[in-house]
Amino acid sequence: MSQTTSRREFFKAAAALAAVGALSGRDALGGTQGANRNNPIWLMTSAFPGETFEQVLARAKSVGAQGLELCVFRRDSDRKDHTATHLDYENFTLDDAKKVIARCNEEGLRVSVGAYDNLIGGDPAQQINNQNHILKLIRIAALLGGDRNDVVCGTFVGYDHVLGRTDRGFEKNLEKYRKVFTPIVKYAESLGVTLCYENCPMEGWQPATAPDCYNNLPGCLAARKLMYALIPSRAHAETYDPSHDIWQHIDPSDVIEAMDFDRLRRVHIKGTRNFPKSADAVHWGRLFPEQVVDAELAKRAGVPIAANEWARCNYEPRLPGFGGSDSCDWSRFFETLMKKGYKYPFVIENEAVNSSHTGNMGATIQGFRATVLNTAPQVWPLGENGYAFDSTQMKADPMVVTQAKDIPVVTMKDIS
């Protein structure tokens, strides 16, 4: 038998063993047994501004996803980059929640809610507006069943740069976080809802001329651990996006190993392609964000400068499996998560330069579909028709209405 034939027969046998769930929970190539994997794949709806709830449900079905992280940004926000609002947060009632739950069960989908703003920094009036808005979303999550239906509320924390640029500024931000979020977390806990912080540093949330680019407190693992120590409640947890650590030169698998894994409720699927050999990186280094100087001086000196506030760290956002490779070891990342028993949704956040950022809806949908297929072998069981999500459990455990009466809207003044 030739070496080529031997290898072919080995891999055929390995695939057969994996398909029947053999080898005591390990597949034939050393990975976690495929038959034990059945995590839902969701879409984050930030890529669909202007569309309705029914339209984003259809989007999820069209690409083979099992759920949606519904973005519910403020309509009167000063943010221009994210404007998707897929629930009527101003007028949402228990009857509306019942309709959403019924539609999800009809379509075999699940949902969570989220809005990502600066709650502890920036314009003081906007801070209060953002805090009151997240309280509305916690209420909506509760009406949708909260933890019983795995409906979490996604958010940022933000950062106060005025405090941050003083001595011990990071600690001052931690203290402001404790003061602002203690009543917010307590409110979420009282309603049976988990608040999930995403780890994006929001490096473009200041002008390119700003000296630093740390704009969201939970942007590093140390901060998140300190936050949980300050507010020990289990009603706040995290959404982990590996792309944000990739451009900070950190292996996401190492972060998963070092975190409080019981706090992990969502994982965003989004990639990053780093450019360590770009002219910008060579001239400015990769330890600090690229700085801005007078454009004419930079031209005379032959020094590149950032085109905008989001171009200071020499990377671009990608989707795994769409249009080429990125800088994340996705195989190791998924393997680490599955070995540790991650059981919650993977949420595709489409900010890819060749997909949603083209402004072309066809390319946006292609990116989502390609990422679902790229992720499937890592998180779904192998069956007769390939890797497919087993919806049996979702059908046996549908979303349920948990509230007997409506929940009043509250503000920070009411709960502080």
VOKOLDREN-114010 format. One record per residue (C-alpha): residue in one letter; x, y, z. Coordinates in steps of 0.5 Angstrom, whole numbers, padded with zeros to 4 digits, always signed. Layout:
// residues N
AXYZ/...
***
This chain:
// residues 416
M+0000+0000+0000/S+0003+0007-0002/Q+0004+0012+0003/T-0001+0017+0000/T-0006+0011+0000/S-0005+0010+0007/R-0006+0017+0009/R-0012+0017+0005/E-0015+0011+0009/F-0013+0014+0016/F-0017+0020+0015/K-0023+0016+0012/A-0023+0012+0018/A-0022+0018+0023/A-0028+0021+0020/A-0032+0015+0021/L-0030+0014+0028/A-0032+0022+0029/A-0038+0021+0026/V-0041+0016+0031/G-0038+0019+0037/A-0032+0014+0038/L-0026+0014+0042/S-0029+0016+0049/G-0030+0023+0048/R-0024+0025+0043/D-0024+0025+0036/A-0019+0021+0032/L-0015+0027+0031/G-0014+0029+0038/G-0020+0034+0038/T-0026+0034+0043/Q-0031+0029+0040/G-0036+0033+0035/A-0042+0029+0037/N-0042+0033+0044/R-0042+0040+0040/N-0048+0043+0039/N-0047+0051+0040/P-0052+0055+0037/I-0049+0060+0032/W-0052+0067+0032/L-0052+0074+0028/M-0051+0081+0031/T-0056+0085+0028/S-0051+0092+0028/A-0050+0090+0021/F-0057+0091+0019/P-0059+0098+0021/G-0066+0100+0018/E-0069+0093+0018/T-0075+0091+0022/F-0075+0085+0027/E-0078+0081+0022/Q-0073+0082+0017/V-0067+0081+0022/L-0071+0074+0023/A-0071+0072+0016/R-0064+0074+0015/A-0062+0069+0021/K-0066+0064+0017/S-0063+0065+0011/V-0056+0064+0013/G-0057+0058+0017/A-0056+0061+0024/Q-0060+0060+0031/G-0061+0066+0034/L-0060+0074+0034/E-0056+0079+0039/L-0061+0084+0037/C-0058+0091+0037/V-0062+0096+0041/F-0058+0103+0040/R-0061+0110+0042/R-0065+0113+0037/D-0062+0120+0040/S-0055+0118+0041/D-0049+0122+0039/R-0046+0116+0036/K-0046+0115+0028/D-0042+0109+0027/H-0048+0104+0030/T-0055+0106+0029/A-0059+0099+0029/T-0065+0099+0033/H-0069+0092+0032/L-0074+0093+0038/D-0078+0099+0040/Y-0075+0100+0047/E-0079+0106+0048/N-0086+0103+0048/F-0084+0096+0049/T-0089+0092+0054/L-0090+0085+0056/D-0095+0084+0050/D-0089+0086+0046/A-0085+0081+0049/K-0090+0075+0048/K-0090+0077+0041/V-0083+0076+0040/I-0082+0070+0044/A-0088+0067+0040/R-0084+0069+0034/C-0078+0066+0036/N-0081+0059+0038/E-0084+0059+0031/E-0078+0060+0027/G-0074+0056+0032/L-0069+0062+0034/R-0067+0065+0040/V-0065+0073+0042/S-0061+0077+0047/V-0061+0085+0047/G-0055+0090+0047/A-0053+0097+0046/Y-0046+0099+0047/D-0044+0106+0049/N-0040+0110+0054/L-0044+0110+0061/I-0038+0113+0065/G-0035+0118+0061/G-0036+0123+0056/D-0041+0128+0056/P-0045+0128+0063/A-0052+0128+0060/Q-0050+0123+0055/Q-0047+0119+0060/I-0054+0119+0064/N-0058+0118+0058/N-0054+0112+0056/Q-0055+0109+0063/N-0062+0110+0063/H-0062+0106+0056/I-0059+0100+0059/L-0064+0100+0065/K-0069+0100+0059/L-0066+0094+0056/I-0065+0090+0062/R-0072+0091+0063/I-0074+0088+0056/A-0069+0082+0057/A-0073+0081+0064/L-0080+0081+0060/L-0077+0076+0055/G-0075+0071+0060/G-0068+0073+0062/D-0064+0068+0065/R-0069+0063+0064/N-0069+0064+0057/D-0062+0066+0056/V-0063+0073+0054/V-0057+0077+0057/C-0056+0085+0056/G-0050+0086+0052/T-0046+0093+0054/F-0040+0097+0054/V-0038+0101+0061/G-0034+0106+0057/Y-0028+0110+0060/D-0027+0117+0063/H-0021+0120+0060/V-0021+0126+0064/L-0020+0122+0070/G-0016+0117+0066/R-0011+0122+0065/T-0009+0124+0072/D-0005+0120+0077/R-0008+0113+0079/G-0013+0115+0073/F-0015+0108+0072/E-0016+0106+0079/K-0021+0113+0079/N-0025+0110+0073/L-0025+0103+0077/E-0028+0107+0083/K-0033+0111+0078/Y-0035+0104+0075/R-0037+0101+0082/K-0041+0107+0084/V-0045+0107+0077/F-0046+0100+0076/T-0047+0097+0083/P-0054+0100+0082/I-0055+0097+0075/V-0052+0090+0077/K-0057+0090+0083/Y-0063+0092+0078/A-0061+0087+0073/E-0060+0081+0079/S-0067+0083+0082/L-0070+0082+0075/G-0066+0075+0074/V-0062+0078+0068/T-0055+0078+0067/L-0051+0084+0064/C-0045+0082+0059/Y-0039+0087+0058/E-0036+0086+0052/N-0028+0087+0052/C-0027+0092+0046/P-0022+0097+0048/M-0026+0102+0043/E-0019+0105+0040/G-0023+0109+0036/W-0027+0113+0041/Q-0023+0119+0041/P-0020+0123+0036/A-0014+0121+0032/T-0010+0126+0036/A-0011+0124+0043/P-0005+0121+0046/D-0008+0114+0048/C-0014+0109+0045/Y-0016+0106+0052/N-0024+0108+0051/N-0028+0102+0055/L-0026+0099+0062/P-0027+0092+0061/G-0022+0092+0055/C-0017+0088+0058/L-0018+0081+0063/A-0014+0085+0069/A-0020+0090+0069/R-0025+0085+0068/K-0023+0081+0074/L-0022+0088+0078/M-0029+0089+0076/Y-0032+0083+0079/A-0028+0084+0085/L-0031+0091+0086/I-0038+0088+0085/P-0038+0081+0087/S-0045+0079+0084/R-0046+0074+0079/A-0051+0078+0075/H-0046+0081+0071/A-0041+0077+0066/E-0038+0078+0059/T-0038+0077+0052/Y-0031+0075+0049/D-0029+0078+0042/P-0022+0075+0041/S-0021+0080+0035/H-0020+0085+0040/D-0014+0082+0044/I-0011+0079+0037/W-0009+0087+0035/Q-0006+0087+0042/H-0001+0081+0041/I-0005+0077+0046/D-0007+0070+0044/P-0015+0069+0046/S-0014+0062+0048/D-0009+0064+0054/V-0015+0069+0056/I-0020+0064+0056/E-0015+0060+0060/A-0014+0065+0065/M-0021+0068+0066/D-0027+0066+0071/F-0030+0062+0066/D-0036+0061+0069/R-0037+0069+0067/L-0037+0067+0060/R-0044+0068+0057/R-0043+0070+0050/V-0037+0069+0045/H-0037+0074+0039/I-0034+0071+0032/K-0030+0077+0029/G-0023+0076+0026/T-0017+0081+0026/R-0012+0081+0021/N-0005+0085+0024/F+0000+0088+0019/P+0006+0088+0023/K+0011+0090+0017/S+0007+0096+0015/A+0010+0102+0014/D+0006+0105+0020/A+0008+0099+0024/V+0015+0100+0023/H+0015+0107+0024/W+0011+0108+0030/G+0012+0101+0033/R+0006+0097+0036/L+0007+0098+0043/F+0003+0105+0043/P-0002+0107+0038/E+0000+0111+0032/Q+0001+0118+0033/V-0001+0124+0029/V+0003+0130+0027/D+0003+0136+0022/A+0001+0133+0015/E+0006+0137+0012/L+0012+0136+0016/A+0010+0128+0016/K+0010+0128+0008/R+0017+0132+0008/A+0020+0127+0014/G+0017+0121+0010/V+0013+0119+0016/P+0006+0115+0015/I+0001+0118+0020/A-0006+0115+0021/A-0012+0116+0016/N-0017+0117+0022/E-0018+0115+0029/W-0019+0107+0028/A-0013+0107+0024/R-0008+0107+0029/C-0006+0100+0031/N-0005+0097+0024/Y-0010+0092+0023/E-0017+0091+0020/P-0023+0087+0022/R-0024+0080+0018/L-0029+0075+0018/P-0026+0068+0019/G-0027+0064+0013/F-0029+0070+0008/G-0024+0072+0003/G-0017+0070+0006/S-0014+0069+0013/D-0013+0073+0019/S-0009+0073+0025/C-0013+0068+0030/D-0011+0061+0031/W-0019+0059+0030/S-0018+0052+0031/R-0014+0053+0038/F-0019+0058+0040/F-0025+0053+0039/E-0022+0047+0042/T-0020+0051+0048/L-0027+0053+0049/M-0030+0047+0048/K-0025+0043+0052/K-0027+0048+0058/G-0035+0046+0056/Y-0037+0053+0053/K-0045+0052+0052/Y-0047+0058+0050/P-0048+0062+0043/F-0043+0064+0038/V-0045+0071+0036/I-0042+0073+0029/E-0041+0080+0029/N-0040+0083+0022/E-0035+0089+0022/A-0031+0086+0016/V-0027+0091+0011/N-0029+0086+0005/S-0036+0085+0008/S-0041+0089+0012/H-0036+0095+0011/T-0037+0095+0004/G-0044+0098+0005/N-0046+0092+0000/M-0052+0088+0003/G-0050+0082-0002/A-0043+0082+0001/T-0045+0083+0008/I-0050+0076+0007/Q-0044+0073+0004/G-0040+0074+0010/F-0045+0072+0015/R-0046+0065+0011/A-0039+0064+0010/T-0037+0065+0017/V-0043+0060+0019/L-0040+0055+0015/N-0033+0056+0017/T-0035+0055+0024/A-0040+0049+0023/P-0034+0044+0024/Q-0032+0047+0030/V-0038+0047+0034/W-0044+0043+0031/P-0044+0035+0030/L-0042+0031+0024/G-0048+0028+0021/E-0051+0024+0015/N-0051+0031+0011/G-0045+0034+0014/Y-0044+0039+0020/A-0051+0041+0022/F-0054+0044+0029/D-0059+0039+0032/S-0065+0043+0034/T-0068+0038+0038/Q-0066+0041+0045/M-0069+0048+0043/K-0075+0045+0041/A-0076+0041+0047/D-0074+0047+0051/P-0078+0053+0048/M-0077+0060+0050/V-0083+0061+0055/V-0086+0067+0058/T-0084+0068+0065/Q-0087+0075+0067/A-0094+0075+0070/K-0095+0083+0069/D-0091+0088+0066/I-0085+0091+0069/P-0085+0099+0070/V-0079+0103+0067/V-0074+0106+0072/T-0068+0111+0071/M-0062+0112+0075/K-0065+0116+0080/D-0070+0111+0082/I-0065+0106+0083/S-0059+0110+0086/
***
